[in-house]
Amino acid sequence: MALIRIVKRQEPLGWGSCFVLIAAVALSVLLGGAILAIGGTPPVHGIVTLFQGAFGSRWALEDALIKATPIFLCSLGVAVAFRLQVWNIGAEGQYAMGAVGATWIALSFPGAPAWLLLPGMIAAAMAAGGCWGFIPGFLRQRLRTNEIIATLMMNYIAILFLDYLVYGVWKDPASFGFPMTPVFSDQAIIGRIGATSFSWGLTHCLLLGVAVWAFMRFTRLGYEIKVGGDNVRAARYAGIPYDRLVMLVMALSGALAGWAGFLEASSTINRLQPSIMAGYGYTAIVVAWLARLNPLAIGVAAFLLAGLRVGVEGLQLDLQVPAAFGGMIEGLILLTVLAGGLFTRYRFAFKRRLP
């Protein structure tokens, strides 16, 4: 009779981890098909429609790339915090506060030149998002609060604060009662790249992605974040200021999510309104884990998840599938990828029991 033991791997799985990741995503798609079947939708037809709607046309690819922009920046911030094993679930609220900060500058100085107004909006968005991330980091290290609960609760505060502004003091008198601010001035809007539907915000993502990758790989702070994430006690013993690192990564994480809020308000909607809260901050968590916290791989994962959002919209129109199906698929991907991590870190050992 054979006994099965789970043994920790002494060496990384290498390319096998890619197979595990692909298998996990494939499993989540199969489970999504089963959910469609339970709801009365032909599963094969539903999955084919999902992927055709996501990547089957030029319009779908462009829409996916536009949606991937805020997801990418939120994921980038989340990945920095997760690398230190600080669980920032508040990218949604930090994104909202970033949009609020950028809008405040845009509405307060509508006549300022673009070269001054746009950097000011970015600075305000980063400051608002960074402060919103710093608060739970400070509470974690000083009062020993749980950052998961703190960041999650602060999401609701930020979203309701945004609603308060667009329903109240920032509401456009010419909006016929709809909750939205006045349209930003031309100087506060990021322009399009040539004749395409893409804004120059796409270049922000490319530059920030490379910058975060270089920061984590080549700087002392990046090295300290990796050491602190691998072993807190060893980091403290080596003299690394772990408490300050936690607050730093939470502020940096919030600042990147805030930048995403600026881009969505300035380049996509051109104003602030409740529809800006599309759940990008929560999708960012799935993207970060799907990319194994790798800043460069996050771009690919963000595009795939954004494409999934576009495909679900097609499912709603063609097959009347509820919008909640998209959230279910994202949750399934997260669960299967996390479960697949068992095979990348551990292996099964078989030992024959003597009679």
N, C-alpha and C positions, 0 to 999 in steps of 0.2 A: 504494500500500500504506500502511495506517495504522499508526502506532505508538501504543501505549498506555503512558502514564506515570502514576504515582501521585504526586499533588501534595498537599501539606498545605493544608488549608483556612485561609483568612485570617480567616474569620468563623465562629462556631458554626453548626451545621446548623439549630438552632432546633427547630421542631415536627417536622422530619424525623427527629430522633433518636428521637422516640416511635414513629414508624413502623418504624425500624430495630429498636428494642427489641421491639415486637410481633412483627415478622417473625422475630427470633431465637428468641423463646419458641415461636412456632408451628412453627419448624423443629425445635426440640428435641422437641416433642410428636409430630411426624411421625416423627422418628427413634425415639422411644419406641415408636410403633406398629410400626415395622419390627422392633424388638427383640422385641416381643410375638409378631409373626408368626413370627420365627425360632424362638421357644420353643413354637410350636404353638397360641397363643391368637389367636382372631380379632381383628385389630388394631382395627377400628372398634368392635366390641363391647367390647373391653378399654378403649379410650380413653373411650367413653361411660360405662362402669361406673366408671372412675376419677373422672370429673368429677361423676357423680351421687352417688358415695360421698363426695366432697369437699364439694359445695355443694348437694346435692339434698334436704336435709332440715334441720329445725331442729336436731336432735341433732348433725348433721355440722358445721353452722355454729358451734354452741356449742363443740364439741370443737376445731374449728380455732382459735377465738379463745383457748381455754385454752392450746393448744400454742403459739400465736403469742406469748404473753406472754414466756417466756424467750428465744425466738428474737429477738424485737424488741430486748430489752436487750443481748443478746450482739452483735447486729448494730450497735446504736448504738455500742458500744465499739469494735468492729472498724472502723467507718467513721471514727471519730476518728483512729485510728492510721493507717489507709490514706490519710487526707487529707494527712498529712505524708509519705506514701510510706514508711511504716514498716510492714512486712508482718507483722502479728500473726496467726499461725495458731494461737495458743494459747488462744482463747476457751473451748475445751472444758475445758482444765485449770483455767483461772481460774474458770470456772463451778463446777467440782468443788470447788475450794478455798473458794469462797464458800459453798457448801452445807455444807462441813465447819465453817467458822467460825461460821455461824449455828447449826448443830447443837450445837456446843460450848457456846455461850451458853444455848441452850434446855435442854440436859441439866444444865448446871452450876447454873442458877438457876430451877428449875421453878416455884417458888412466888412469884417476883417478879411485880408487877402488869404488865398488858399495856402500859401507857403507858411503862414503863421497859424491859420485856423486848424488845419488838419493835424499838424504836430500837437497843437494844444488839445484837440479832441483825443488823440492817442494818449497823451500824458494823463488827462483826466480819467479816461477809461481804465488805464493801468493802475492809477492811484485808487480809484473806487474799487476795482476788482481785487487789487492787492490788499487793501485794508480789510475787505470782506473775507479774504483768505487768512490774513494775519490774525484776526480776532480768535477763531477757534484754535489756531496754532498756539497762541499765547495762553488761552484757557487750558489747553492740554498740558502744557509744561508747568504752568504756575498753579493751577487748581486741580489738575489731574482729571479733567473732564474727558469724556469719550469724544474724539474728533468726528467719528462717524455720525453720532447723534447730533453734535453741535453743528456740523456743516449741513446736514440734512434739514434741520430745523431752520437754519439761516436761509436756506433756499426759499422757503415759504415767505419769510419776512421780506426778502428782496423782491420777489415776484409781486407781492401785495403792495409794496412801496411803489413799484413801477405802475401798477394799476391805479394807485392813488393819484399819481402825477398825471397820467393820461386821462383819467376821468375827472380830474380837478383842475389844478392850477395851470397845467400845460395843455389843456384841451383846446383844440383849434375851434374858434367860434364859427368858422365856415365849414365845419365837418358834418353838419346836419345831425348833430347829436352823437355821432360815432366817436368812440374813445381813441383819439390820436392827436399828436402834436401837429403844428403847421409843418409843411414840407421844408426841409433844410434849404438854405441858400445854395446856389451853384458852387460857391467856394467851399462848402462843407461836404460836398459829395465827391466820392472817389470816382474818377472817370473810367470809361471802358477802354479796353485794349483794342485799338483800331476799330474795325467794324464787327468785332466779335461781341458776344453777350457777357464776356468775362471782364471783371473789373481789375484794376491794378492791385486790388487786395490779394490777388493770387500770388503776386511777387512778394507780398508781406509774408505769406506762408512759407514760400521757398527760403527766403532769407532767415526767418526765425527758426525754421526746421534745422538748417545748417548750423545756425548759431547755438541752438540748444545742444545739438550733437557735439559740436566742438567744445562747448562748455563742460559737458559731462565727461568727455574723453580726454581733454588736454589741460584742464585747469585744476588747481589744488582743491577748490571748493567742490568741483565735480567728483574728484577722488574721495574727498571726505564724505560726500553724500553716499557714494557706493559703499564705503567702509561702514558708515553708520547704519546703512540698510542691511548689511550682511551680519553685523554683530555689534549691538549697542554697547555691551560691556567692554569689548575690545576697543571700540572707538573712544569711550570715556577714558580707558586706561592709557591710550596713546595721546591723550590731551586734546582730542577733538572736541570743540564746544558743541555738543550734541543738542542742547536746548536751543541755542541760537540757530543751529541748522534747521531744526523743525520749523521755527518761526520764519526762517528765510525761505524754505521751500514752499511753505503755505502761502507766503506773500507772492513769491514768483509764480506759483501755480494760479493764484487768483488774478495776477496781472496779465498772464497770457489769456485766461478766459475772458477778462475784461477787454482785451484787445479784440477778441472774437466778437464781443458785443458791439464794439465800435464799427468793425467791418460790416456787420449785418445791418446796423442802423444807417451807415453812411453809403454803402455800396449797393445794397439790395433793396431796402425798404425806403430809404431816404427820409425817414421820419421815425418817431417812436410810437409803437402801438402794441397792444397785447399779443398780436399774432407773432411778434418777434420771438416769443417764448415757445419754441417748437420742440423742446426736449433734447436739444443738442448736448447739453451738459451731461445728461444721463447716458446718451449714446457714446459720449467720450470715454466713459468707463469701460464699455465693451471694446471699443477701438484700442484703448491702451493695452488691455490684456491680450487682445487678438494679435497685436504687434509685439508682444513680449517686452513692452516698455522701451522699444527701440525707436528713437526719434525719426529715423529715416523710414522705417517700416510703417510708422503711423500714417504716413501719407497714403500708402496703398490701402491700408485697412479703412481709413476714413472715406476714401473713394468708394470702396465696396459697400460699406454700410450706408453711405449716402445714396448709392445706386439702389440699395434695398428699399430705402424710403420712397424713391421715385417709383419703383416697381409695385410697391404696396398701393400707391395712389392709382396705378393702372388697374390693379385688382379691384379696388373699390368701384371704379367706373365700369369695368367690363363684366365683373362677376358678382358685384354687390357684396364683396367681402368686407366685414367691419374693419375700421381703421385700427382697432386694437390688435389686429393680427400682426402689424409691424412691430409693436412692442413685445409681443409674444415671441416673435422670431429673434429679436435682439436678446431677449432673456435666455432663450434656448442656446443661442450661440455662446453667450457668456458662461452658462452652466456647463456646456459640453467642453469648451476650451479649458475651463478651470479643472474639470474632471480629467481631461487629457493630460494635465500637468502631472498627474500621478505617474503616468508612464514615462515622462521625460526625466523625473527625479528618482524613480524607483524601478526595480525590475522584479520579476517573479522568479524565485529559485525553487527548484523541485528537489526534494530529498526523499529517497526511498526509506520507508520504515522497515527495520528488520523484523522478521516474524518471531 
